[in-house]
Amino acid sequence: AGHPDWFQLVGLIHDLGKIQFVWGTAEDGQDGSADGDQWSLGGDTWVVGCALPESLVFPHLNSLNPDMEDARFNNILGMYSEGCGLKDLRFAWGHDEYMYALLRANGASLPEEGLAMIRYHSCYVWHTHNEYELFMEPGDEDLKEWVLCFNQFDLYSKGEESRPDVEVLKPYYQRLIEKYLGPGKL
């Protein structure tokens, strides 16, 4: 609805990093089914290497993180410098970070805004609770606006009544995949 074609492609691929779940085993906490634990793949993400914000989901568990006992990481800046930019932060591993890394490593030509939508869409402490602002550099606020715009189409926006006809849409999205991801790369 008035968004660039790459924005629509991001809508299609942004959660594909969850595919990691099928590679796991019960022994490593990933039983490879939707019925098992998915503790490391889905849900909110956050920056590692600095104090965990109280706005993070389940903040009462923050103290259990060993980094919070380490003086290098248990403070507001941690291992970062003020104004370093979101691009230089390290995020907790999950489906967002995996998909972002996969796209970067394979030379996807999505614009930075699209990559930001993939990488940061689950970082609610940043885009909803305004944590990590001290790390932001010029341009990061613009990325946040893209992420917020994208998120209105993400959570709780899918249902049976809005299910598209895959066969009708497949040629359109195949063209976008080839345009931004390359033929056969991913």
N, C-alpha and C positions, 0 to 999 in steps of 0.2 A: 504494500500500500504506500507507494511513493518512496520507497527506500531503494538504494542502489542494489544491483544484482548481487554483489559480493555479500551484502547484508543478508540476503535471502539464502545464499549458500551457507553462511555461518549458522543460520537457523537450522539447516539440515545437518551439519557436521559437528556442531559445538559439543555434543555429549558423546561422540564416538570414542573418546578415550576410555569410556566405561567398558570397552571390549576387553581390557586387561583382566577383568573379573573372570572370564572364561578360561584364563590360563592358569588359575590358581588351583590349590588342593586344600582339602580340609585341614591337613597338617600345618599349612602356612596361614591358616585363617581365611582362606578364600576357597570355598568349596565349588566354585564354578557354576552356581545356580542362583536364581533370584531369591531362593529361600535362605541362603546362607548369609553370613556376615559380610558386609561391604565396607568395613570401617575405614579403609584407606582409599577408597575410590570415589565415593559420593559424598555429598554434603558440603558444608561451608569449608573454605580454605582460609589460610592466614599466612603471614610472613614468619619465617623461621629466622633465628639468629638475633632476636630482640624480644623484649618482654611481650608476653601474650596479653592482649587487651581484655579487659573485663567485659566488653561487649561481645566477645566470642561466645558461641553456643556452649553451654555447660561450663561457665567460668570457674565453678567450684573445683573443676578437674585441672585447672591450669597449674596448680602447685605440684601435681604429679609428674609434670614434664621435667626430666632431668636438667634441661637447659635453664630452668628457673632457679636452679641451685648454683649455676655457673655465672660468676660476676661479669664475664665477657658478654653474656647474652641476656641477663635478667634485668636489663635497664632499657629505657625508652629508645635509645639509639642502637644498642647492641653492637653488632659488627658493621654497622652502616654509618654513613655520614649524612648530616642534614642536607636535603636538596639533591641527593644522589640520583633520584628518579626511580619510578616504579620498575623500569626495565632492568635495573641493577639489583633488585631485591630477589631473594630466594623464597619461594613459596612451598608450603607443605605439599608433599606429593599427592596427587590425586588425578582424576580424569581430566581436569582442566589443564594442569601443568603437562601431563603426558601429551595431550592433543596439541598444545602449543609447541612443545619441543619437537614433536613429529613433523608438524607443518614447517617449522623453521629449518629443521635438518634436511627436509626434502625440497626446499626452495619454493614453497608455495608463494604465489604472487599476490596474496591477499594484502590489502593495505594495513598499516599499523592499527587502525581503528578496528578492523575485523579480527586481527590477532589479539588485540586487547579484549574484545568482547568474549573470545574463547578463553583466554587466560584468567580474566578477572571476574567473570560473571558469577562465580560462587564466593567471591571475597566480599561478603556482606559487611564485614567490619570496616572495610574501606568505602565501598560505594553507598552504604546505607547509614553506617554509624560514624563516618568521617575519621576513622583511625588512619594512621600512617601519613597524614597530611604533611608532617614535617619532612618526609622523604620525597615529596612530590617536586618535580621540576616543571618549567614551562612546557605546556602541551599535555601534561597529565590530567589536568582538569577537563580538557576537551575529550580525552579518552574516557573519563568517568561519565561524561554526558552520553557518549555512544553506548557504554555498558548499561547505563540506566534505561536508555531508549530500548535497547535489545531485551533487557530483562522483563519488560512488560509482555513480551511474547513467549517467555520461557515458562516459569513455574505456573502451574494451575491453569494453563491456557490451552491444554489439549484435552479433547474428549471425543467420544464416539460421534457426536453430532457434527464435529468439525473435521472428521477424518477425510483427507483428500483422496482422490482417485490416483493411485500411484502410477498406473500405466499412462495416464494422461500427462502427468507431470514429469515422468522419467526423462523424456528427451530434453526438456528445458533444463533440468538439473544436471543432466549428463554434459550439456554444453558448458554450464558453469563450472563443473568439475574439471573439464578439460582446459577451460580458460584460465582458472586460478590455481589448479593443482597439477595440471599436466596430464597427458594421456597415460594411463596405466601405472603412474608412480605410486599412488596410494591404493 
